[in-house]
């Protein structure tokens, strides 16, 4: 796969929700699994399941809907392979006035922007989801 695997993950979620698919499969990687677990913890997706072995490993995300409207309204990749975006803990802002989730890669692992601010950690802004 060429390009950005995290952007591919976000696009797969966006496309699955456009056709009201109950689940979406994503090729496995540790960072994509951590992002999926954050989305599950924040209540934006239903469930995260790992399946397969070796090269056939995948992550299955159970998507959430309310009256045929997806729980995730928007997904935006912030850091791109050609342009990384780093923020100090003071520069991390709320996503959509606190209604969204910013995912940031810090020295202590992946976490939401709120958690990073609370721990006074900066890092690479991965994406915003609302």
VEXDONU-190498 format. One record per residue (C-alpha): x, y, z; chain; residue in three letters. Coordinates in steps of 0.2 Angstrom, whole numbers. Each point is the difference from the previous one (the first is absolute). Layout:
// residues N
<node <X,Y,Z>,"A","ALA">
...
END
This chain:
// residues 130
<node <0,0,0>,"A","UNK">
<node <7,17,-5>,"A","UNK">
<node <-3,16,9>,"A","UNK">
<node <-6,3,17>,"A","UNK">
<node <-8,-15,10>,"A","UNK">
<node <-9,11,13>,"A","UNK">
<node <-8,11,-14>,"A","UNK">
<node <-5,-17,-8>,"A","UNK">
<node <-8,-5,16>,"A","UNK">
<node <-10,16,2>,"A","UNK">
<node <-6,-1,-18>,"A","UNK">
<node <-6,-18,2>,"A","UNK">
<node <-10,6,15>,"A","UNK">
<node <-7,14,-10>,"A","UNK">
<node <-5,-11,-15>,"A","UNK">
<node <-8,-13,11>,"A","UNK">
<node <-10,13,9>,"A","UNK">
<node <-6,7,-16>,"A","UNK">
<node <-8,-16,-5>,"A","UNK">
<node <-6,-4,18>,"A","UNK">
<node <11,-15,2>,"A","UNK">
<node <-1,-8,17>,"A","UNK">
<node <19,-4,0>,"A","UNK">
<node <16,4,-9>,"A","UNK">
<node <16,-10,-1>,"A","UNK">
<node <17,8,0>,"A","UNK">
<node <17,-8,-2>,"A","UNK">
<node <8,-2,17>,"A","UNK">
<node <14,11,7>,"A","UNK">
<node <3,5,18>,"A","UNK">
<node <-3,19,-2>,"A","UNK">
<node <-16,-3,-9>,"A","UNK">
<node <-6,-12,13>,"A","UNK">
<node <4,13,14>,"A","UNK">
<node <-9,14,-10>,"A","UNK">
<node <-15,-12,-1>,"A","UNK">
<node <0,-4,19>,"A","UNK">
<node <0,19,3>,"A","UNK">
<node <-15,2,-11>,"A","UNK">
<node <-8,-15,9>,"A","UNK">
<node <4,8,17>,"A","UNK">
<node <-7,17,-6>,"A","UNK">
<node <-16,-8,-5>,"A","UNK">
<node <1,4,-19>,"A","UNK">
<node <1,-18,-5>,"A","UNK">
<node <-9,-16,7>,"A","UNK">
<node <14,-13,1>,"A","UNK">
<node <17,-4,-5>,"A","UNK">
<node <5,-18,-5>,"A","UNK">
<node <17,-7,-5>,"A","UNK">
<node <0,-15,-12>,"A","UNK">
<node <11,-11,-10>,"A","UNK">
<node <19,-5,0>,"A","UNK">
<node <15,7,-8>,"A","UNK">
<node <-3,10,-16>,"A","UNK">
<node <-19,-4,1>,"A","UNK">
<node <-2,10,17>,"A","UNK">
<node <-13,12,-1>,"A","UNK">
<node <-10,12,12>,"A","UNK">
<node <-19,-1,-1>,"A","UNK">
<node <-9,16,6>,"A","UNK">
<node <-19,-1,4>,"A","UNK">
<node <-7,17,-5>,"A","UNK">
<node <-13,10,10>,"A","UNK">
<node <-15,8,-7>,"A","UNK">
<node <-15,9,7>,"A","UNK">
<node <-15,1,-11>,"A","UNK">
<node <10,-4,-16>,"A","UNK">
<node <12,14,5>,"A","UNK">
<node <18,-5,3>,"A","UNK">
<node <8,4,17>,"A","UNK">
<node <15,7,-8>,"A","UNK">
<node <-4,15,-11>,"A","UNK">
<node <17,5,-5>,"A","UNK">
<node <18,-7,-1>,"A","UNK">
<node <15,11,-4>,"A","UNK">
<node <18,-5,-1>,"A","UNK">
<node <12,13,7>,"A","UNK">
<node <18,-6,-2>,"A","UNK">
<node <4,-7,-17>,"A","UNK">
<node <15,-10,-6>,"A","UNK">
<node <7,16,-8>,"A","UNK">
<node <-5,12,13>,"A","UNK">
<node <0,-5,18>,"A","UNK">
<node <-9,12,13>,"A","UNK">
<node <7,1,17>,"A","UNK">
<node <-8,9,15>,"A","UNK">
<node <5,4,17>,"A","UNK">
<node <-12,-3,14>,"A","UNK">
<node <-5,18,1>,"A","UNK">
<node <-4,0,-19>,"A","UNK">
<node <-12,-15,0>,"A","UNK">
<node <-17,7,-3>,"A","UNK">
<node <-17,-8,3>,"A","UNK">
<node <-8,-8,-16>,"A","UNK">
<node <-17,7,-5>,"A","UNK">
<node <-1,9,17>,"A","UNK">
<node <2,-16,10>,"A","UNK">
<node <-12,-10,-10>,"A","UNK">
<node <14,-9,-10>,"A","UNK">
<node <15,-10,4>,"A","UNK">
<node <18,5,-5>,"A","UNK">
<node <12,-15,0>,"A","UNK">
<node <18,4,3>,"A","UNK">
<node <16,-10,1>,"A","UNK">
<node <10,4,15>,"A","UNK">
<node <16,-7,9>,"A","UNK">
<node <-13,-10,11>,"A","UNK">
<node <-9,-8,-15>,"A","UNK">
<node <-16,5,-9>,"A","UNK">
<node <-13,10,9>,"A","UNK">
<node <-14,13,-2>,"A","UNK">
<node <5,18,0>,"A","UNK">
<node <-10,3,17>,"A","UNK">
<node <11,-14,8>,"A","UNK">
<node <16,7,-8>,"A","UNK">
<node <-4,18,7>,"A","UNK">
<node <-4,-7,17>,"A","UNK">
<node <17,-9,1>,"A","UNK">
<node <9,15,-7>,"A","UNK">
<node <6,-10,-16>,"A","UNK">
<node <2,6,-17>,"A","UNK">
<node <3,-10,-16>,"A","UNK">
<node <-6,-4,-18>,"A","UNK">
<node <-18,4,-4>,"A","UNK">
<node <-6,-15,-9>,"A","UNK">
<node <-18,3,-4>,"A","UNK">
<node <-16,9,6>,"A","UNK">
<node <-17,-10,1>,"A","UNK">
<node <-17,8,4>,"A","UNK">
END
